Amino acid sequence: MLLPEHGCTEHGGPCPPPGKPHRYHFKLYALDTTLHLKPRATKRQVSEAWKDMTIPAGTQSGTVLQLTGKGMPKVGEKGKGDLFVVVEVRTPTDLSDRERVLLQELERLRPST
């Protein structure tokens, strides 16, 4: 849980700064691992903990990502080896009519390669 950085000491729902109306903007990240963070972790600490788990936009199926120091413990040495991840992109097969139209529109907008 991230705590607001504008004076609230506990999370109890929206706690905007005083004054004019405030909008909340957020991103939702679905991770396949637990982030081992201490209570009251800062935004920077959370970002640092998951930074090596983010797949860059536009990554193609079959791309190999190397996560330095995130692999198995080294035998007879300190530290961990590297973790290599092969990206598998699955194309949806159950598109709605609207989704199909939108994808066709996107295809028309993109230059041929």
Sequence and secondary structure as in RCSB ss.txt:
>XXXX:A:sequence
MLLPEHGCTEHGGPCPPPGKPHRYHFKLYALDTTLHLKPRATKRQVSEAWKDMTIPAGTQSGTVLQLTGKGMPKV
GEKGKGDLFVVVEVRTPTDLSDRERVLLQELERLRPST
>XXXX:A:secstr
    SSS  S  S    SSS           SS     TT  HHHHHHHHGGG   TT  TT EEEETT SSB T
TSSSB  EEEE      S   HHHHHHHHHHHHHS   
